[in-house]
Structures are given as C-alpha cells and as structure tokens.
Amino acid sequence: MDARMELASRVRELVAPLVPHFSTGRARVRLGVNTAIHDDTAAELEAFARPLWGLAPLAAGKGAVPHTELWLRGLAHGSDPAHPEYWGEPRDRDQRIVEMAAIGFALALAPEQWWDPLSGAERDRLARWLRSALPRETADNNWHFFPVLIGLGLDRVGVPYDRSLTGARLRRLETFWLGDGWYSDGPTERRDYYVPWAMHFYGLLCDTLTGGDRFKERAARFALDFRHWFADDGAAVPYGRSLTYRWAQAAFWGALPFAGVDALPWGVVKGYLLRHLRWWRGRPVTGPEGLLSVGYGYPQPALAEQYNAPGSPYWSLKAFLPLALPDDHAFWSATEEPAPALPAVSAQPHAGAVLMRASGDVTLLAGRQHHAWLRHGAEKYAKFAYSSRFGFSLPGGPLGLAQGAYDSMLALSDDGGAHYRVREEPADPETGGDTVRGTWRPWPDVEITTWLTAAPPWHLRTHRIRTARALHTAEGGFAVDRDAGAEAAAGTGYARASAPAGFTGLRDLDGLRSGAVVDCLPGTNVLARRTTLPTLTGQLPPGEHWLSCAVLGAPDGREAEAAWRQPPKHSTRGGGT
C-alpha cells in the first residue's frame, strides 16, 4: 500500500496549487497569460479539466478527493449557456473536444463523484454539451479517441447518443495500426510518445470499460518494445513533441494494471512506473506557486508547442490511473522490481529507431520521423541521437554555433558559418540490426545519406555528402551540463567534455576535422540549463565527400575514460557494421 499512498499523495500535491486560480464560477482555471493557438476560454477549460486525469482514478479507487466542490460547480456552470463562464460550443478541430474527453473519462470512472451530486437540470446541460462534440471534425490522429471517451462517460451515466459517430472514429483509428504493437499517430511518420500515452492508453480504457480485448492484446506486444525507452534510473528518452507532459511518458505502465494486461510481471511494471515518477521528484519543474511549468527538465517556454497553454502540463496526471484499482489488486501487493537486464541494442523499425543501452543509460538513434509543422520540429524528431542522460537541445538563435546548439546534428553553412541548416525531414528510411539509414536534402543541390550505428557505449555516424556548393560543417556530440564545472579538450580529430553530469566526446574516424568545444546559450537543452558541446568542424568544396565519426556519451568516470581510448571503427564505409 505504500505505492498507493505515494501516488495519491502526489496527485493531491499537484492539484493543491490550482485552487487559488479558480474563477468565481469555478469553470475556469487561470494560470497565466502565455497563449496557445486556441482561445483563452479553451485554455482555461484545459486547466480545469486536465487534473481530472488524476482525480477521477483517485475517486474511483475510493481515495479522498480534495476540493470536489470546485469541479462540481465548474461542471455545472461551464456547461450552462446562460452562465457567464460557459465554455462555448465545440467547433471542428476545437481544443474543447480534447478537454471534454477528460470530463467523459471522469464520468466513466467515478460518476458518483462527478455526476450524481449534480441536479437534474445541471446533468441535462452537461450531457447536451458533451454530446455536441460527437459529430465535430477532429484532427486526423489520436484525437479520434476523444469522442469515444466522451461516449464512454455518457454510457456510464445512462445518456443516449448516436453510436455511429463513435463507431466511425474507431474504424478510422484502425487504419493507424501498423502491427507488432505499433500505431502511427495519424497518417504520418510520427511514432512517438503519443503511441503509449494516447493510442494505447485510450485503447486500454476502451477495452476495460466495454469488455473488449483487441487493444489489450496490442498493448501487451508494445510493452516489449517500449521498455527499451527507459533507463535503469527511471528516466525516459526525451524525444518528439509534447514533452511538457513529462511523466505522462509512464502513463502506459499505469494503464496495463488498470486493464489487467500482464505483459510483464506486475513487479516489473510497477518498477517502470514508480522509478519514472521518482526520477522527476526534486527536479525544478514547478514555478514559485507550485504550478507545473511549460518545459521538461525545468521551466523552458521555448520548448512549448503551438497548442501548449499554461494548463497543458497537467496532462501528466494520466500516469496515476492505477489509483482506480482496488486495494486488493495484485499490482499493489507485488514487490517493486529493479529494471530487468535487456539486450544492449533494440531495432524498432516502426519507430525508425535503434535504441541502445550502456551503463543503465538509453540512447535513441533516429532516422524516420519528422514534423515540419511543429515549432522546433527538426530538433524534436530529426536529430541523430537522443539521450536519457543528456537530452537534446533547441536553438537559442539563428547565428553561429553557440546560438544553434547543434548537438547530435550535422549542421551545414553556405555563408561562412553564420547560418546553418540541419536534417529536418529524413527520406527513404531503413532500420535493421544495429543501423538506421536515411537521406536528407538541406538544399536542393545538396544530398546527404546518413548511417547511424549502435556500438554501445558509442554510436557511429557516417555521411555521404554530394554537394554543388562549398560548405562549412559542424557536427555535435551530446551537450553536457556545465553548471557544476566541466573539463573540456579539443584538437585535430577530436573534442570532448567531462562533468559530474557525464562524459561526452567525438572522434573523427578520418582525423581530418578540427575539434571545438562550444558553450551553448543558456536555456537551450531540455535537461540542463547551461551546457557545453563537443563539436567537429570542417570545410567541404563542391563534390562528393564522406564524413564519419564515433560519438561517446556515458557517466563520467574511469569507465568513460577507458572507452574514450578505444573507439570503435566502421568495418565498411556507408554500409553499416
């Protein structure tokens, strides 16, 4: 029961700072003035509704729910067209539909908490407002689940609706199924955390609440791949969009026991969930009032997506779904187990990734996914490597290497090193064995094929560059936290940096490029506020060229120094290893 108490306490701790920010009518939660692409009313509904992802399981499991009256009054007033705090009618592709799903979820799990205390007229208005979302057009991705979740809530409280509307959503979602446990998030190349925390999470809710088993079978297969995304200390690899949802990365592990899917022993599943939640404890992710910030490892507004408003981070409460389980469920009585030993390399072709682990850390080599519409889409999807220890960086400005913070990228300039271009949209991806391969074109007359090969604790990079223009090149390793001091060295063919946070370095396998160590602008890395970045630099005339390097990222110490002295070598040029 210690784990249950730990999770329940954390939900109450996260929700408490919201209370002073409720509006007079309790239907809006106003957390700040930074804006998203949707209107402020939708943003204030978001901050009201998203805590229900944690409060509803707490209520369903008979836990003490704090400040229930605030949410009950908000549900009554926000769904009343005559009230000044009415949330408004949902339109096509409206953010309201996303947040209405959280309310549907709450009704499905704990109607005695969120429905029964309402008056008859209040129930009628809330039901009418929820039903109004069902025929609306949604984004063609995981959003199709939102009307389904609304329907599940209406089912639980006995409200009729047109089931053909939700049936069509489920049929569309089927077209995103790839096999082997994997979905795409819509008709795209994106296979990121929206697969576990959305596609599988919502599917498991559906099966559990309707008695199905299709989604459960798929989740059981996915678990075997997804466990490779977590380091031994509980950290997940930061990758893709919506990282401000933070520990929603572990929501899948909480959904497995809720759905009764014993893909792994309960003690192992419990370990993945609790280690991840504990990894976040003590990290500076809240502001002075205790409100969750937009960012990842610390408040970082530059990381925000266009759709992130001040209440967006409360999507993280999806990780607390096990609180809906009864006290006698085997998940609670299972002994938490440490991270099991896993193969050092895991090729995951559907994700276009090879994941490797060494010294308990995880590195994801990426070669398939992209998202050009997204703010900083290239940095979130198309870097060469993403690390549970070192994270990744965003540009702090357009000029030079310090502003660009080009970790795990080959940056190219045709104006003498003032402005750089990087890989944005990989094409012709191939993933197999230990290698990811893809082609990219930073200019119409420059074509680059990149091979990324796992050789734990190193990884190897090879680039075939065909260019019609002269180029300056800068290839970054991992950026390491320098707040506690860092020792750096660079010379012909190498660059390295060591700090308490870790050891990172590159060796040019041809020995022709020059090493440099770049102090990146503050606030560029998603985990560390100030970083230093080992980099290899060079110049290329027009023609065909090959560049190759070995990149090391590891905990600082003797093992890292020993590995640095023995870099791996390519056995074939441009053919993997």
C-alpha positions as CSV (number, residue, x, y, z in Angstrom):
1,M,0.0,0.0,0.0
2,D,3.0,2.3,0.2
3,A,2.9,2.8,-3.6
4,R,-0.8,3.6,-3.5
5,M,-0.3,6.2,-0.8
6,E,2.7,7.6,-2.7
7,L,0.6,8.1,-5.9
8,A,-2.4,9.5,-4.1
9,S,-0.3,12.0,-2.2
10,R,1.4,13.1,-5.4
11,V,-2.0,13.8,-7.1
12,R,-3.2,15.9,-4.2
13,E,0.2,17.7,-4.1
14,L,-0.1,18.6,-7.8
15,V,-3.7,19.7,-7.6
16,A,-3.5,21.9,-4.5
17,P,-1.7,24.9,-6.1
18,L,-4.5,25.2,-8.6
19,V,-7.1,26.1,-6.1
20,P,-6.4,29.9,-5.8
21,H,-6.7,30.2,-9.6
22,F,-10.3,29.0,-10.0
23,S,-12.6,31.7,-11.3
24,T,-15.6,32.9,-9.4
25,G,-17.9,30.5,-11.1
26,R,-15.4,27.7,-10.8
27,A,-15.5,26.8,-14.5
28,R,-12.2,28.5,-15.4
29,V,-8.7,28.0,-14.1
30,R,-6.5,30.9,-15.0
31,L,-2.8,30.0,-14.6
32,G,-1.0,32.6,-16.7
33,V,-1.1,34.9,-19.7
34,N,1.1,33.0,-22.2
35,T,-1.0,31.9,-25.1
36,A,-1.6,28.9,-27.5
37,I,-3.3,28.7,-30.9
38,H,-6.7,28.2,-29.3
39,D,-8.7,30.8,-27.4
40,D,-8.3,31.7,-23.8
41,T,-11.6,30.1,-22.8
42,A,-10.4,26.8,-24.2
43,A,-7.1,27.2,-22.3
44,E,-8.9,27.9,-19.0
45,L,-11.1,24.8,-19.6
46,E,-7.9,22.8,-20.2
47,A,-6.5,23.8,-16.8
48,F,-9.9,22.9,-15.3
49,A,-10.3,19.5,-17.0
50,R,-6.8,18.0,-17.1
51,P,-6.5,17.5,-13.3
52,L,-9.4,15.1,-13.7
53,W,-7.0,12.6,-15.3
54,G,-5.6,12.1,-11.7
55,L,-8.6,13.0,-9.6
56,A,-11.0,10.6,-11.4
57,P,-8.8,7.5,-10.7
58,L,-8.4,8.7,-7.1
59,A,-12.1,8.9,-6.7
60,A,-12.7,5.5,-8.4
61,G,-10.3,3.9,-6.0
62,K,-12.2,5.3,-3.0
63,G,-9.4,7.8,-2.2
64,A,-10.1,11.1,-0.6
65,V,-10.6,13.7,-3.4
66,P,-9.7,17.3,-2.4
67,H,-11.8,20.3,-3.4
68,T,-14.5,18.2,-5.1
69,E,-17.0,21.1,-4.9
70,L,-14.8,23.3,-7.1
71,W,-15.0,20.9,-10.0
72,L,-18.7,20.1,-9.5
73,R,-19.6,23.8,-9.6
74,G,-17.4,24.2,-12.6
75,L,-19.1,21.4,-14.5
76,A,-22.5,22.9,-13.7
77,H,-21.6,26.4,-14.7
78,G,-19.2,25.7,-17.6
79,S,-21.8,23.7,-19.5
80,D,-24.6,26.2,-18.9
81,P,-25.1,28.5,-22.0
82,A,-26.7,31.1,-19.7
83,H,-23.8,31.3,-17.3
84,P,-21.1,34.0,-17.9
85,E,-18.4,31.3,-17.6
86,Y,-19.9,29.0,-20.3
87,W,-17.2,27.1,-22.1
88,G,-18.8,27.6,-25.5
89,E,-19.9,25.2,-28.2
90,P,-17.2,23.0,-29.6
91,R,-16.3,23.7,-33.3
92,D,-14.5,21.5,-35.7
93,R,-10.9,20.7,-34.6
94,D,-11.6,22.6,-31.3
95,Q,-9.4,22.2,-28.3
96,R,-12.6,21.9,-26.3
97,I,-13.0,18.4,-27.7
98,V,-9.7,17.3,-26.1
99,E,-10.7,18.6,-22.7
100,M,-14.3,17.2,-23.0
101,A,-12.7,13.8,-23.2
102,A,-11.2,14.3,-19.7
103,I,-14.6,15.0,-18.4
104,G,-16.0,12.0,-20.2
105,F,-13.3,9.9,-18.6
106,A,-14.2,11.2,-15.1
107,L,-17.9,10.3,-15.6
108,A,-16.9,6.9,-16.8
109,L,-14.6,6.1,-13.8
110,A,-16.4,7.9,-11.0
111,P,-20.0,9.1,-11.7
112,E,-20.8,9.1,-8.0
113,Q,-18.2,11.9,-7.6
114,W,-18.8,14.0,-10.7
115,W,-22.4,13.3,-11.9
116,D,-24.6,12.1,-9.1
117,P,-24.3,15.3,-7.0
118,L,-25.5,17.5,-9.9
119,S,-29.1,18.5,-10.1
120,G,-31.3,17.1,-12.9
121,A,-31.1,20.3,-14.9
122,E,-27.3,20.5,-14.4
123,R,-26.9,16.9,-15.7
124,D,-29.1,17.7,-18.7
125,R,-27.0,20.7,-19.6
126,L,-23.7,18.8,-19.1
127,A,-24.9,15.9,-21.2
128,R,-26.1,18.2,-24.0
129,W,-22.7,20.0,-24.1
130,L,-20.8,16.7,-24.2
131,R,-23.0,15.3,-26.9
132,S,-22.4,18.4,-29.0
133,A,-18.8,17.3,-29.6
134,L,-19.5,13.9,-31.1
135,P,-20.2,15.0,-34.7
136,R,-17.5,17.5,-34.8
137,E,-14.4,17.0,-37.1
138,T,-11.2,16.2,-35.2
139,A,-7.6,16.2,-36.1
140,D,-6.9,13.0,-38.0
141,N,-4.8,11.3,-35.4
142,N,-5.2,10.2,-31.7
143,W,-8.0,12.9,-31.5
144,H,-10.4,10.3,-32.9
145,F,-10.4,8.7,-29.4
146,F,-11.7,11.9,-27.7
147,P,-15.4,11.5,-28.9
148,V,-15.1,7.8,-28.0
149,L,-14.1,8.7,-24.4
150,I,-16.9,11.2,-24.2
151,G,-19.2,8.4,-25.3
152,L,-17.9,6.1,-22.6
153,G,-18.7,8.7,-20.0
154,L,-22.2,9.2,-21.4
155,D,-22.7,5.4,-21.4
156,R,-21.8,5.2,-17.7
157,V,-24.4,7.8,-16.7
158,G,-27.1,6.5,-18.9
159,V,-27.3,9.2,-21.5
160,P,-28.2,8.1,-25.1
161,Y,-26.2,9.3,-28.1
162,D,-25.6,8.4,-31.7
163,R,-23.2,5.4,-31.5
164,S,-22.5,5.5,-35.2
165,L,-20.5,8.7,-34.5
166,T,-18.1,6.9,-32.2
167,G,-18.0,3.7,-34.3
168,A,-16.7,5.7,-37.3
169,R,-13.9,7.1,-35.1
170,L,-12.8,3.6,-34.0
171,R,-12.8,2.4,-37.7
172,R,-10.6,5.3,-38.6
173,L,-8.2,4.6,-35.7
174,E,-7.8,1.1,-37.1
175,T,-6.2,2.5,-40.2
176,F,-3.3,3.7,-38.0
177,W,-2.5,0.2,-36.7
178,L,0.9,-0.9,-38.0
179,G,1.3,-4.2,-36.3
180,D,3.9,-5.5,-33.8
181,G,2.3,-3.4,-31.1
182,W,2.7,-0.1,-33.0
183,Y,0.5,2.6,-34.3
184,S,1.3,5.8,-36.2
185,D,-0.3,9.0,-34.8
186,G,-2.4,9.5,-37.8
187,P,-1.4,9.0,-41.5
188,T,2.1,10.3,-40.7
189,E,5.6,9.1,-39.9
190,R,5.1,10.1,-36.2
191,R,5.6,7.2,-33.8
192,D,6.5,9.0,-30.6
193,Y,5.1,9.1,-27.1
194,Y,1.6,9.6,-28.5
195,V,1.7,5.8,-29.2
196,P,1.9,4.8,-25.5
197,W,0.2,7.8,-23.7
198,A,-2.6,8.2,-26.3
199,M,-3.2,5.4,-28.7
200,H,-2.6,2.6,-26.3
201,F,-3.7,4.4,-23.2
202,Y,-7.1,5.3,-24.6
203,G,-7.5,1.9,-26.3
204,L,-6.9,0.2,-22.9
205,L,-9.5,2.4,-21.3
206,C,-12.0,1.4,-24.1
207,D,-11.4,-2.3,-23.7
208,T,-11.6,-2.2,-19.9
209,L,-14.8,-0.2,-19.8
210,T,-16.5,-2.1,-22.6
211,G,-15.2,-5.7,-22.0
212,G,-13.1,-5.8,-25.2
213,D,-9.7,-7.4,-25.7
214,R,-8.3,-6.1,-29.1
215,F,-6.5,-3.1,-27.6
216,K,-5.2,-5.2,-24.7
217,E,-3.5,-7.7,-27.0
218,R,-1.8,-4.9,-28.9
219,A,-0.6,-3.2,-25.7
220,A,0.9,-6.5,-24.5
221,R,3.1,-6.7,-27.6
222,F,4.0,-3.0,-27.4
223,A,5.3,-3.3,-23.9
224,L,8.2,-5.5,-25.1
225,D,9.5,-2.6,-27.2
226,F,8.6,0.3,-25.0
227,R,10.6,-0.9,-22.0
228,H,13.7,-0.2,-24.1
229,W,12.9,3.6,-23.9
230,F,13.6,3.8,-20.1
231,A,16.9,4.0,-18.4
232,D,17.7,2.0,-15.3
233,D,17.2,5.1,-13.1
234,G,13.7,5.6,-14.4
235,A,14.5,8.4,-17.0
236,A,12.7,8.1,-20.3
237,V,14.4,9.3,-23.5
238,P,13.2,12.8,-24.3
239,Y,12.0,12.7,-27.9
240,G,9.2,14.2,-30.0
241,R,6.5,16.6,-29.2
242,S,4.5,17.5,-26.1
243,L,7.4,16.8,-23.7
244,T,5.9,19.3,-21.3
245,Y,3.5,16.4,-20.3
246,R,6.6,15.0,-18.6
247,W,5.7,11.8,-16.6
248,A,2.8,11.0,-18.9
249,Q,5.7,9.1,-20.5
250,A,4.9,6.4,-18.0
251,A,1.1,6.5,-18.3
252,F,1.2,3.3,-20.4
253,W,2.8,1.4,-17.5
254,G,-0.1,2.6,-15.3
255,A,-2.7,1.6,-17.9
256,L,-1.5,-2.0,-18.0
257,P,-2.7,-3.0,-14.5
258,F,-5.9,-0.9,-14.9
259,A,-6.7,-3.1,-18.0
260,G,-5.4,-6.3,-16.4
261,V,-2.7,-6.7,-19.1
262,D,0.1,-8.7,-17.5
263,A,2.5,-8.3,-20.4
264,L,5.3,-8.3,-17.8
265,P,5.2,-9.3,-14.2
266,W,3.4,-6.8,-12.0
267,G,6.6,-6.1,-10.0
268,V,8.4,-5.1,-13.2
269,V,5.5,-2.9,-14.4
270,K,5.4,-1.3,-11.0
271,G,9.1,-0.6,-11.2
272,Y,8.9,1.1,-14.5
273,L,6.1,3.4,-13.3
274,L,7.4,4.3,-9.9
275,R,11.1,4.7,-10.9
276,H,10.0,7.1,-13.6
277,L,7.8,9.1,-11.2
278,R,10.7,9.2,-8.6
279,W,13.1,10.3,-11.3
280,W,11.1,13.5,-11.6
281,R,11.0,14.2,-7.9
282,G,13.2,17.2,-6.9
283,R,13.5,18.5,-10.4
284,P,12.7,22.1,-10.8
285,V,9.5,21.7,-12.9
286,T,7.2,24.0,-10.9
287,G,7.1,27.7,-10.5
288,P,7.1,29.7,-7.2
289,E,3.4,28.9,-6.6
290,G,3.9,25.2,-7.2
291,L,2.2,25.2,-10.5
292,L,3.6,22.9,-13.2
293,S,5.6,24.9,-15.8
294,V,5.8,24.5,-19.5
295,G,9.1,22.8,-20.2
296,Y,10.7,19.5,-19.5
297,G,13.6,19.3,-17.0
298,Y,12.9,22.9,-15.9
299,P,10.7,25.8,-17.0
300,Q,11.5,26.3,-20.7
301,P,8.9,28.2,-22.7
302,A,10.9,27.7,-25.9
303,L,10.0,24.0,-25.7
304,A,6.3,24.7,-26.0
305,E,4.3,23.6,-28.9
306,Q,1.8,25.9,-30.6
307,Y,-1.0,24.2,-28.7
308,N,0.6,24.4,-25.2
309,A,-1.2,26.7,-22.8
310,P,-0.4,27.2,-19.0
311,G,-2.6,24.2,-18.1
312,S,-1.2,21.8,-20.6
313,P,1.4,20.1,-18.3
314,Y,-1.5,18.7,-16.2
315,W,-1.8,16.0,-18.9
316,S,0.9,14.4,-16.9
317,L,-1.7,13.2,-14.3
318,K,-2.6,10.4,-16.7
319,A,0.3,8.5,-15.0
320,F,-1.9,8.0,-11.9
321,L,-4.5,5.7,-13.5
322,P,-3.6,2.8,-11.2
323,L,-5.3,4.7,-8.3
324,A,-8.6,3.4,-9.8
325,L,-7.6,-0.2,-8.8
326,P,-9.0,-1.7,-5.7
327,D,-6.7,-2.2,-2.7
328,D,-6.6,-6.0,-3.2
329,H,-5.3,-5.8,-6.8
330,A,-2.1,-7.8,-7.4
331,F,-0.4,-4.6,-8.7
332,W,-0.3,-3.1,-5.2
333,S,0.9,-6.2,-3.4
334,A,3.6,-7.0,-6.0
335,T,7.1,-6.2,-4.8
336,E,8.6,-3.5,-7.0
337,E,11.4,-5.0,-9.1
338,P,14.5,-3.2,-10.4
339,A,15.0,-2.6,-14.1
340,P,15.5,-6.0,-15.8
341,A,18.5,-6.7,-17.9
342,L,17.7,-6.0,-21.6
343,P,19.7,-6.5,-24.8
344,A,22.2,-3.7,-25.5
345,V,20.6,-2.9,-28.9
346,S,16.9,-2.9,-29.9
347,A,16.0,-2.2,-33.5
348,Q,12.4,-0.8,-33.8
349,P,11.6,-0.3,-37.5
350,H,8.1,1.0,-37.0
351,A,9.6,3.9,-35.0
352,G,12.5,4.2,-37.4
353,A,14.9,3.9,-34.4
354,V,17.6,1.8,-32.9
355,L,17.8,2.1,-29.1
356,M,21.0,1.2,-27.3
357,R,21.8,1.0,-23.6
358,A,25.1,1.2,-21.7
359,S,25.8,1.8,-18.0
360,G,22.0,2.0,-17.5
361,D,21.5,4.9,-19.9
362,V,19.5,4.8,-23.1
363,T,20.3,6.4,-26.5
364,L,17.8,6.5,-29.3
365,L,19.2,6.7,-32.9
366,A,16.6,8.3,-35.1
367,G,16.1,8.1,-38.8
368,R,12.5,8.2,-39.8
369,Q,10.2,10.6,-38.0
370,H,9.7,14.3,-38.7
371,H,7.1,17.0,-38.0
372,A,7.8,20.2,-40.1
373,W,4.6,22.0,-38.8
374,L,5.8,21.8,-35.2
375,R,7.9,24.5,-33.5
376,H,11.4,23.1,-33.4
377,G,10.2,20.0,-35.2
378,A,13.7,19.2,-36.6
379,E,15.2,19.3,-33.1
380,K,12.4,17.2,-31.6
381,Y,12.4,14.5,-34.2
382,A,15.3,14.6,-36.7
383,K,18.5,14.8,-34.6
384,F,20.7,11.8,-34.9
385,A,20.6,10.8,-31.3
386,Y,18.5,11.4,-28.2
387,S,19.8,10.5,-24.7
388,S,18.2,9.8,-21.4
389,R,21.3,11.3,-19.7
390,F,22.0,14.3,-22.0
391,G,18.6,15.1,-23.5
392,F,18.7,17.3,-26.6
393,S,18.9,21.0,-27.4
394,L,16.9,23.6,-29.2
395,P,18.4,26.6,-31.0
396,G,18.6,29.8,-29.0
397,G,19.0,32.0,-32.0
398,P,19.9,31.9,-35.8
399,L,23.6,32.9,-35.8
400,G,26.6,30.7,-35.2
401,L,27.2,27.5,-33.2
402,A,26.6,28.8,-29.7
403,Q,23.1,30.0,-30.6
404,G,22.4,27.0,-32.8
405,A,23.3,24.4,-30.0
406,Y,23.6,21.7,-32.7
407,D,24.0,18.7,-30.5
408,S,23.6,15.3,-32.3
409,M,23.4,17.1,-35.7
410,L,25.5,17.7,-38.7
411,A,25.0,21.5,-39.3
412,L,25.9,22.9,-42.7
413,S,26.5,26.5,-43.7
414,D,27.0,28.1,-47.2
415,D,27.7,31.6,-45.9
416,G,30.9,31.1,-44.0
417,G,29.5,29.7,-40.7
418,A,26.9,32.4,-39.9
419,H,23.7,30.4,-40.6
420,Y,23.4,26.7,-40.6
421,R,20.9,24.1,-41.9
422,V,20.3,20.6,-40.4
423,R,18.4,17.5,-41.1
424,E,14.7,18.3,-41.0
425,E,12.8,15.5,-42.9
426,P,14.6,12.2,-43.4
427,A,13.6,10.4,-46.6
428,D,14.0,6.7,-47.7
429,P,14.4,5.4,-44.1
430,E,15.8,2.0,-43.4
431,T,16.2,0.4,-40.0
432,G,17.7,-3.0,-39.3
433,G,20.1,-4.7,-37.0
434,D,22.1,-2.0,-35.3
435,T,21.8,0.7,-38.0
436,V,19.4,3.4,-39.1
437,R,19.8,4.9,-42.6
438,G,18.2,7.9,-44.2
439,T,18.6,10.6,-46.9
440,W,18.1,14.3,-46.4
441,R,18.5,17.5,-48.5
442,P,19.3,20.7,-46.7
443,W,19.4,22.5,-50.1
444,P,18.1,21.2,-53.5
445,D,21.6,20.7,-54.7
446,V,23.0,19.0,-51.5
447,E,22.1,15.4,-50.9
448,I,23.3,13.6,-47.7
449,T,22.8,9.9,-46.8
450,T,23.4,9.2,-43.1
451,W,24.1,5.9,-41.4
452,L,23.8,5.7,-37.6
453,T,25.1,2.6,-36.0
454,A,24.9,1.5,-32.4
455,A,28.1,0.3,-30.8
456,P,27.4,0.8,-27.0
457,P,28.5,2.9,-25.3
458,W,29.5,4.6,-28.6
459,H,27.5,5.2,-31.7
460,L,28.9,5.6,-35.2
461,R,27.9,8.2,-37.8
462,T,28.7,8.1,-41.5
463,H,27.6,10.7,-44.0
464,R,27.9,10.6,-47.8
465,I,27.6,14.2,-49.0
466,R,27.0,15.2,-52.6
467,T,27.1,19.0,-52.9
468,A,27.1,21.5,-55.6
469,R,28.2,24.3,-53.2
470,A,31.0,24.9,-50.8
471,L,30.1,24.1,-47.2
472,H,31.2,24.7,-43.6
473,T,30.3,21.7,-41.4
474,A,29.8,21.4,-37.7
475,E,28.9,18.1,-36.1
476,G,27.9,18.0,-32.5
477,G,28.1,15.2,-29.9
478,F,25.9,15.4,-26.7
479,A,25.7,18.7,-24.8
480,V,26.6,18.2,-21.1
481,D,25.6,20.2,-18.1
482,R,28.4,22.7,-17.1
483,D,26.8,24.3,-14.1
484,A,29.0,22.2,-11.7
485,G,32.0,22.8,-13.9
486,A,33.3,20.9,-17.0
487,E,36.7,19.9,-18.2
488,A,37.0,20.2,-22.0
489,A,39.6,19.4,-24.6
490,A,39.7,19.6,-28.4
491,G,42.3,19.1,-31.2
492,T,42.6,17.7,-34.6
493,G,40.1,14.9,-35.0
494,Y,38.5,15.0,-31.5
495,A,36.6,17.0,-29.0
496,R,35.5,16.0,-25.5
497,A,34.0,17.3,-22.3
498,S,33.5,15.8,-18.9
499,A,31.4,17.0,-15.9
500,P,29.6,15.5,-13.0
501,A,26.6,15.1,-15.3
502,G,28.5,12.9,-17.7
503,F,31.2,12.4,-20.3
504,T,30.7,13.2,-24.0
505,G,33.0,13.3,-26.9
506,L,33.5,12.7,-30.7
507,R,36.4,11.2,-32.6
508,D,36.7,11.9,-36.3
509,L,37.4,8.5,-37.8
510,D,39.2,10.1,-40.7
511,G,41.1,12.5,-38.5
512,L,40.6,15.5,-40.8
513,R,38.2,17.7,-39.0
514,S,39.1,20.1,-36.2
515,G,37.7,19.8,-32.7
516,A,36.0,22.6,-30.8
517,V,34.0,22.9,-27.6
518,V,31.0,25.2,-27.8
519,D,29.4,26.8,-24.8
520,C,25.7,26.9,-25.9
521,L,23.4,29.7,-25.0
522,P,21.6,29.1,-21.7
523,G,18.2,27.6,-21.8
524,T,18.7,25.5,-25.0
525,N,19.0,22.0,-23.6
526,V,15.8,20.3,-22.3
527,L,17.5,18.8,-19.2
528,A,20.3,21.2,-18.3
529,R,20.1,25.0,-18.1
530,R,23.7,25.6,-19.3
531,T,25.7,23.2,-21.4
532,T,29.0,22.7,-23.2
533,L,29.0,20.9,-26.6
534,P,32.0,19.0,-28.2
535,T,31.9,19.6,-31.9
536,L,33.9,18.7,-35.1
537,T,34.2,21.4,-37.7
538,G,35.4,21.4,-41.3
539,Q,35.0,22.7,-44.8
540,L,34.0,21.0,-48.0
541,P,34.4,22.1,-51.6
542,P,31.7,21.1,-54.2
543,G,31.8,17.3,-54.9
544,E,31.2,14.0,-53.1
545,H,32.6,13.6,-49.6
546,W,32.4,11.1,-46.8
547,L,32.5,12.1,-43.1
548,S,32.5,9.6,-40.3
549,C,32.9,9.8,-36.5
550,A,32.4,7.9,-33.3
551,V,30.4,9.6,-30.5
552,L,30.6,8.6,-26.9
553,G,28.1,9.5,-24.1
554,A,28.4,8.0,-20.7
555,P,28.5,8.6,-17.0
556,D,31.7,10.4,-16.0
557,G,34.4,8.3,-14.5
558,R,37.1,5.7,-15.2
559,E,34.9,3.6,-17.5
560,A,34.2,6.5,-19.7
561,E,37.9,7.4,-19.9
562,A,38.7,3.8,-20.8
563,A,36.1,3.7,-23.5
564,W,37.4,7.0,-24.9
565,R,40.7,5.5,-25.5
566,Q,39.2,2.6,-27.5
567,P,36.8,4.0,-30.1
568,P,35.0,1.5,-32.5
569,K,35.7,1.5,-36.2
570,H,33.5,1.1,-39.2
571,S,34.1,-2.2,-41.0
572,T,32.6,-0.9,-44.2
573,R,32.2,2.7,-45.4
574,G,28.5,3.5,-45.8
575,G,27.3,0.0,-45.3
576,G,26.6,-0.2,-41.6
577,T,28.8,-2.5,-39.4
